Amino acid sequence: MQFSFKKLGISSGAKRIVVLDDEDAFELGAKPGDRVRVFAHTTQGKKIDPGKIAIVDIATNNETLPCGTIGLYDEVYNQLQLANKFNKISIFLSSKPTSFIAIKDKIRGHELSSQQIQEIVNDCTNERLLDIEKAAFIIGLEVRGATDHEIVDLTNAMANSGEILDFGDEVYDKHSTGGVPGNKVTLIIVPIIAAAGLFIPKTSTRAITSPSGTADSFEVLAPVAFSKSKVLEILKTEKAGILWGGALDSAPADNALIRIEKPLTMDPFPLMIASIICKKMAMGVKKL
């Protein structure tokens, strides 16, 4: 179905959400929470592939959203790059990705193949999995654990889900489990290593299961969120940094899962290990 669109000026924080009039939803066969694929159309009517997966909300009042118009949360509007380029969008119901079968296999206690793990990571990166499906994967890892082979495959897949930076061979890093007891270690060790003349591009997370992560703690003293270009500029001149990894395009699959781990207050050991190492790999770290 093809629609006019209206930017609602509402952000979900991460999830892509579209709002349909109840009559349009009935015609499409869509219910609240259903998964749809949204395509933008150029002024010449050309559909832009591959579109984006979004979740349906339904407006029951025609005054809120007229029939034939679809409301777009900021995430959908911005990611489809609709500003001044397109005048129509179309949406179609979308089925669950095959990676969800692998997630159910993990919940049932099966060991996942490299291909299954790669599919899960790809779908996390491209937001083809719903938050509840990502949560199922996290819970599966928490309850069932993972083999060494699965952890290695998950680490490699998450590291390669985004750009891997290359600063040469002499790139150092450190790691200690964070949280309130441990997140002050980085603030002491990184300046010492940097003062010794070693290159250390230290990225850290915000809090996952504790009140304050390393990035949160250091942000009290200095900014930690920078664009990729600014990070490269800082590292080129200073040869060191304490940075929030979530602001970079490094290991985006890891960032997608961390966003779900936080409200669950759950950080499964296999995912913790994969998350730590994949971020080091993404920053080109050779010596830990």
C-alpha positions in Angstrom: 0.0 0.0 0.0 1.2 3.5 -0.8 0.7 6.4 1.5 1.4 10.1 2.0 3.5 10.6 5.2 3.6 12.9 8.2 6.6 13.4 10.4 5.3 13.1 13.9 8.2 14.7 15.7 8.4 11.8 18.1 11.5 9.7 18.8 11.4 6.2 20.3 15.1 6.4 21.1 16.0 3.5 18.8 13.0 1.5 17.5 11.5 2.3 14.1 7.8 2.9 14.5 5.1 3.8 12.0 1.5 4.9 12.9 -1.4 3.8 10.7 -5.0 4.9 10.7 -7.2 2.0 11.9 -8.9 1.8 8.5 -5.6 1.6 6.7 -4.4 -1.0 9.2 -7.5 -3.1 8.6 -7.0 -3.0 4.8 -3.4 -3.9 5.2 -4.1 -6.7 7.7 -1.8 -5.1 10.2 -2.2 -5.2 14.0 -0.4 -3.2 16.7 3.2 -4.6 17.1 3.3 -6.2 13.6 6.4 -5.9 11.6 6.3 -4.0 8.2 8.8 -3.1 5.6 8.7 0.6 4.6 9.9 1.9 1.3 10.4 5.5 0.1 9.4 6.5 -3.4 11.1 9.2 -5.5 9.0 12.0 -7.1 9.1 9.8 -10.2 7.6 6.9 -8.3 10.7 4.8 -8.1 10.9 2.6 -5.0 14.1 2.8 -3.0 15.3 -0.7 -1.9 15.8 -2.4 0.4 13.5 -0.3 2.7 13.4 -0.4 6.5 11.7 -2.7 9.0 9.4 -0.9 11.4 6.8 -1.7 14.0 3.1 -0.7 13.6 1.2 1.5 16.0 -2.5 2.3 15.2 -4.3 5.6 15.6 -8.0 5.1 16.4 -8.9 8.8 15.9 -9.0 10.1 12.3 -8.3 13.6 13.6 -5.0 12.4 14.8 -4.0 10.8 11.5 -6.2 10.9 8.3 -6.8 7.8 6.3 -4.2 7.4 3.6 -1.5 9.1 5.6 1.2 7.2 7.6 2.8 8.8 10.7 6.5 8.4 11.0 8.7 8.4 14.1 12.0 10.3 13.8 13.9 7.1 13.4 12.0 6.0 10.3 11.9 9.5 8.8 15.6 10.1 9.2 16.8 6.6 8.2 14.7 6.7 5.0 16.2 10.2 4.3 12.8 11.5 3.4 13.5 15.2 3.8 13.0 17.0 0.5 13.5 13.9 -1.6 10.4 11.8 -1.5 6.6 12.4 -1.6 5.2 8.9 -1.0 6.0 5.8 0.9 4.7 2.2 0.7 4.5 -0.5 3.4 4.1 -4.2 3.3 3.7 -6.8 6.1 7.0 -8.5 6.7 7.7 -12.0 8.1 10.1 -12.9 10.9 13.7 -13.3 9.7 15.2 -16.8 9.6 17.6 -15.8 12.3 14.7 -16.0 14.8 14.7 -19.8 14.3 18.4 -19.8 15.4 17.4 -17.7 18.5 14.8 -20.3 19.4 17.4 -23.1 18.9 19.7 -21.3 21.4 16.8 -21.1 23.9 16.3 -24.8 23.5 19.9 -25.4 24.3 21.3 -26.2 20.9 24.8 -25.1 19.8 24.6 -22.5 17.0 26.6 -22.8 13.8 28.8 -20.0 12.5 26.2 -19.2 9.8 23.4 -19.0 12.4 25.4 -16.6 14.6 26.2 -14.5 11.5 22.5 -14.3 10.6 21.6 -13.1 14.1 24.3 -10.5 14.1 23.4 -9.3 10.6 19.8 -8.9 11.6 20.7 -7.1 14.8 22.9 -4.7 12.8 20.2 -4.0 10.2 17.4 -3.8 12.8 15.5 -6.7 11.3 15.0 -8.2 14.7 12.5 -6.7 17.2 13.6 -5.7 20.6 11.7 -8.7 22.1 13.6 -11.0 19.7 16.9 -9.6 20.7 15.9 -10.0 24.3 15.1 -13.7 23.6 18.7 -14.1 22.3 20.2 -12.4 25.3 18.1 -14.6 27.7 19.0 -17.7 25.7 22.7 -16.9 26.2 22.1 -16.2 29.9 20.3 -19.4 30.6 22.0 -21.8 28.1 25.5 -20.3 27.9 27.6 -20.7 24.8 30.5 -22.9 23.7 34.0 -21.5 23.0 33.3 -21.9 19.3 30.1 -19.9 19.6 31.8 -17.1 21.6 34.6 -16.9 18.9 32.0 -16.8 16.1 29.9 -14.2 17.9 33.0 -12.0 18.6 34.2 -12.1 15.0 30.7 -11.5 13.6 30.1 -8.5 15.9 33.5 -7.0 15.2 32.9 -7.2 11.5 29.4 -5.8 11.7 30.9 -2.3 11.3 34.1 -0.6 10.2 37.4 -1.9 11.7 39.9 0.9 12.1 43.6 0.4 11.4 46.2 2.4 13.3 49.1 0.0 12.7 50.6 -2.8 14.8 51.4 -0.8 18.0 47.9 -0.3 19.3 47.4 -1.0 23.0 44.3 -1.3 25.3 43.4 -2.6 28.7 40.2 -4.1 30.1 38.7 -4.6 33.5 35.2 -5.4 34.4 33.5 -2.0 35.0 30.5 -1.1 37.1 30.9 1.1 40.2 33.8 -1.0 41.7 35.8 -1.2 38.6 35.1 1.7 36.2 37.7 4.0 37.9 40.6 1.8 36.8 40.5 3.1 33.2 40.7 6.7 34.3 44.0 5.9 36.0 45.6 3.4 33.7 45.0 5.0 30.3 46.8 8.3 31.1 49.8 6.3 32.6 50.0 4.2 29.4 49.7 7.3 27.2 52.4 9.1 29.2 54.7 6.1 28.5 54.3 6.9 24.8 52.0 4.0 23.8 49.0 4.5 21.5 45.8 3.6 23.4 42.4 4.3 21.8 40.3 3.2 24.8 36.6 2.9 24.2 34.2 2.1 27.0 30.5 1.5 27.4 27.9 3.3 29.4 26.2 1.5 32.3 24.6 -1.9 31.5 23.9 -3.5 34.8 25.3 -0.9 37.2 24.4 2.7 38.0 27.5 4.1 36.2 29.7 2.7 33.4 33.2 3.8 32.7 32.1 6.2 30.0 29.5 7.7 32.4 32.1 8.1 35.1 34.6 9.8 32.9 31.9 12.1 31.4 31.8 13.8 34.7 35.3 15.1 34.0 35.3 15.4 30.2 33.1 14.7 27.1 33.2 11.1 25.8 30.8 11.1 22.8 32.4 12.3 19.5 31.8 11.7 15.8 34.1 9.3 14.0 36.0 12.2 12.3 36.5 13.9 15.7 37.7 10.7 17.3 40.3 10.2 14.5 41.4 13.8 14.9 41.8 13.3 18.7 43.7 10.1 18.3 46.0 11.5 15.6 47.1 14.4 17.8 46.9 13.0 21.3 47.7 9.3 20.6 45.2 8.3 23.4 41.6 8.8 24.4 38.8 7.6 26.7 35.8 7.4 24.5 32.2 6.1 24.5 32.2 3.4 21.9 28.4 3.8 21.2 29.0 7.1 19.4 31.1 5.4 16.8 30.1 3.0 14.0 32.3 0.3 15.5 30.6 -3.0 16.2 27.0 -1.7 15.7 25.6 -5.2 16.5 27.1 -5.0 19.9 25.6 -1.6 20.5 22.2 -2.9 19.4 22.4 -5.7 22.0 23.7 -3.5 24.8 20.7 -1.3 24.3 18.5 -4.3 25.2 20.7 -5.6 28.0 20.4 -2.4 29.9 16.6 -2.5 30.7 17.0 -6.3 31.3 19.9 -5.6 33.7 21.4 -8.7 32.2 24.9 -9.2 30.7 25.4 -12.9 29.9 29.0 -14.0 30.2 29.3 -15.2 26.6 28.0 -11.9 25.3 30.2 -10.0 27.7 33.3 -11.7 26.4 32.3 -11.2 22.8 31.4 -7.5 23.5 34.7 -6.8 25.1 36.9 -8.4 22.4 34.9 -7.2 19.4 35.2 -3.6 20.4 39.0 -4.0 20.8 39.1 -5.6 17.3 37.0 -2.8 15.8 39.5 -0.2 17.2 42.4 -2.1 15.6 43.9 -3.1 19.0 46.7 -5.6 18.7 48.0 -5.7 22.2 45.8 -6.1 25.3 
